[in-house]
Amino acid sequence: MSYANPYKITRALGVILEQSGKTRLTASSKWQKVKTISEINYPKIEINQKTESFLSSQTAGIANDKAFLKSKFFGLKKLNESSSEELFQWAAHSYLASLVWMPWIFISEHVILKPIDDFTVTISLARFPNIVGEFSFTEEARISHFKANRYKFENNNFQIQPWKVDYSKYNIKKSFKLPTQLKCFWGENEEEYLYLDLEKVLGYTVK
């Protein structure tokens, strides 16, 4: 993992990330082109992720310690979920997985890291220590994936399912060595399926 100069490490307040790729709702669904814009703030625990495909859009995240989720299909409002414990944990896991785009945060007091072995650590936020994920690293100290038992909103209910994010194709962005491809999976073993494949980074701004 590479860090930028100390000024960026101590003064940066977050990042704005634009990506493109493809998504699908289920393992049997057809793929659709998708574009995402994520604004991730620090030290405030805030994230705003906008996802747009041809027939649907979604805005989700955390603001003022409350989670939100708004979805539209065919331009019509389909879901407007207010904050709940399940929704907050769902959004907080997304925030944790997005910290790969802010590598300086790993040396701050705002996260709790506990080693499992030489290549794996658990991670949680100091303010919300009960929401935990797991980062795995390569021998080159690059983050290879994030795992968590995460709430999934399905059939108007939240259910905990294994969730995994794979990071690959590292490149230099604003003095940081960061992944340029991301894949998200629900389930595990024979039930695991890829539902989001972000293949390109269109923009990366440090605030």
C-alpha positions in Angstrom: 0.0 0.0 0.0 1.4 3.4 -0.9 0.8 6.7 0.9 1.1 10.2 -0.5 2.9 13.1 1.2 2.1 13.9 4.8 0.0 16.9 3.9 -2.5 14.7 2.1 -2.5 12.1 4.8 -3.3 14.6 7.6 -5.5 17.2 5.7 -7.6 15.2 3.2 -11.3 15.2 4.0 -12.3 12.4 1.6 -12.5 11.4 -2.0 -14.9 11.5 -4.9 -14.7 8.4 -7.1 -16.4 7.8 -10.5 -16.5 4.3 -12.0 -18.2 2.4 -14.8 -19.0 -1.3 -15.5 -21.9 -3.6 -15.3 -24.5 -4.9 -12.8 -27.3 -7.4 -12.4 -29.9 -8.1 -9.7 -29.6 -11.8 -9.5 -27.4 -14.6 -10.7 -29.8 -15.3 -13.6 -30.4 -11.6 -14.5 -29.0 -10.0 -17.6 -26.1 -7.6 -17.2 -26.7 -3.9 -17.5 -24.2 -1.1 -18.0 -23.8 1.0 -14.9 -22.0 4.2 -13.7 -21.3 5.0 -10.1 -20.3 8.2 -8.2 -19.2 7.7 -4.6 -18.4 10.6 -2.2 -16.6 9.2 0.9 -15.8 11.6 3.7 -13.3 11.5 6.6 -13.1 11.9 9.6 -16.9 12.2 9.3 -18.4 8.8 8.7 -20.3 9.8 5.6 -20.7 8.2 2.2 -23.0 9.0 -0.7 -23.1 6.4 -3.5 -25.1 7.1 -6.7 -25.6 4.2 -9.1 -27.3 4.6 -12.5 -28.2 2.1 -15.1 -30.5 2.3 -18.1 -33.7 1.5 -16.3 -32.9 2.2 -12.6 -31.0 4.4 -10.2 -30.1 4.2 -6.6 -28.7 6.7 -4.0 -27.5 5.3 -0.7 -25.2 6.0 2.1 -24.7 7.6 5.5 -25.2 11.3 6.5 -25.4 12.8 10.0 -25.1 9.3 11.5 -28.2 8.1 9.6 -28.4 5.8 6.7 -30.6 6.3 3.6 -31.5 4.3 0.5 -33.6 5.6 -2.4 -34.3 3.6 -5.6 -36.1 4.4 -8.8 -37.2 2.0 -11.6 -38.3 3.3 -15.0 -38.0 6.8 -13.5 -40.6 6.1 -10.7 -39.8 6.1 -7.1 -39.8 2.4 -6.0 -38.1 2.5 -2.5 -37.4 5.2 0.0 -35.9 3.4 3.1 -35.3 5.6 6.1 -32.6 4.8 8.7 -32.8 1.6 10.6 -30.2 -0.5 12.4 -30.1 -3.0 9.5 -29.8 -0.2 6.9 -27.1 1.5 8.9 -25.0 -1.6 9.1 -25.5 -2.3 5.4 -24.2 1.2 4.6 -21.4 1.1 7.1 -20.0 -2.1 5.5 -20.0 -0.2 2.2 -18.1 2.6 3.9 -15.5 0.1 5.3 -15.0 -1.5 1.9 -14.5 2.0 0.3 -11.6 2.8 2.6 -9.3 1.2 0.1 -9.7 4.5 -1.8 -8.4 6.5 1.2 -5.3 4.5 2.3 -4.1 7.2 4.7 -7.1 6.3 7.0 -5.5 3.0 7.9 -2.9 4.8 10.1 -5.5 7.1 11.8 -7.2 6.7 15.2 -10.6 6.4 13.5 -10.3 2.8 12.6 -9.6 -0.3 14.6 -7.4 -2.9 13.0 -6.8 -6.4 14.5 -4.5 -8.9 12.8 -5.8 -12.4 12.1 -2.6 -13.6 10.3 0.2 -12.1 8.2 -2.2 -11.2 5.4 -5.5 -10.6 7.0 -6.9 -8.0 9.5 -10.4 -7.2 10.8 -11.4 -3.6 10.5 -14.1 -1.5 12.3 -14.7 2.1 12.9 -13.8 3.5 16.3 -17.2 5.0 16.7 -19.0 1.9 15.6 -16.8 -1.0 16.8 -19.5 -3.7 16.4 -19.7 -3.3 12.7 -16.7 -5.4 11.5 -15.2 -6.4 8.2 -12.1 -8.2 7.0 -9.4 -7.0 4.7 -6.9 -9.5 3.0 -3.6 -8.4 1.6 -1.2 -9.7 -1.0 2.6 -10.2 -0.4 3.0 -6.7 -2.0 0.8 -5.2 0.8 -2.0 -4.5 -1.7 -5.6 -5.1 -0.5 -7.0 -8.0 -2.4 -10.5 -8.3 -1.0 -12.9 -7.3 1.7 -15.4 -9.7 3.4 -18.3 -9.2 5.8 -21.6 -10.7 6.8 -23.7 -7.9 5.5 -27.4 -7.1 5.4 -29.0 -7.5 2.0 -32.4 -5.8 1.2 -34.4 -8.4 -0.7 -38.2 -9.0 -1.0 -38.8 -6.0 1.3 -36.7 -7.5 4.1 -33.1 -7.4 5.4 -31.3 -10.7 5.6 -27.6 -11.2 6.5 -25.6 -12.8 3.7 -21.9 -13.2 3.0 -20.6 -10.3 1.0 -17.2 -10.0 -0.7 -15.4 -7.3 -2.7 -12.4 -8.1 -4.9 -9.9 -5.4 -5.8 -7.5 -5.7 -8.7 -5.4 -3.9 -11.4 -3.6 -1.4 -9.1 -2.4 1.9 -10.7 -1.2 5.3 -9.5 -4.0 7.8 -8.8 -3.1 11.2 -7.2 0.1 9.8 -5.8 -1.6 6.7 -4.4 -1.4 3.1 -5.7 -5.1 2.2 -5.9 -7.2 -0.6 -7.4 -8.8 0.3 -10.7 -11.2 -2.7 -10.9 -13.7 -3.9 -8.3 -16.0 -6.9 -8.2 -18.8 -7.4 -5.6 -20.3 -10.8 -4.7 -23.3 -12.0 -2.6 -23.3 -15.5 -1.1 -20.5 -18.0 -0.7 -19.3 -21.3 -2.1 -21.8 -22.7 -4.7 -24.3 -19.9 -3.9 -21.8 -17.1 -4.6 -22.6 -14.8 -7.5 -21.1 -11.7 -9.0 -23.6 -8.8 -9.1 -21.4 -5.7 -9.7 -18.3 -5.5 -11.9 -16.8 -2.0 -12.0 -14.1 -2.2 -14.7 -12.9 1.4 -15.0 -12.1 4.4 -12.8 -13.4 7.5 -14.6 -12.4 10.0 -12.0 -10.6 10.2 -8.6 -10.5 13.4 -6.6 -9.0 13.9 -3.2 -10.9 16.6 -1.2 
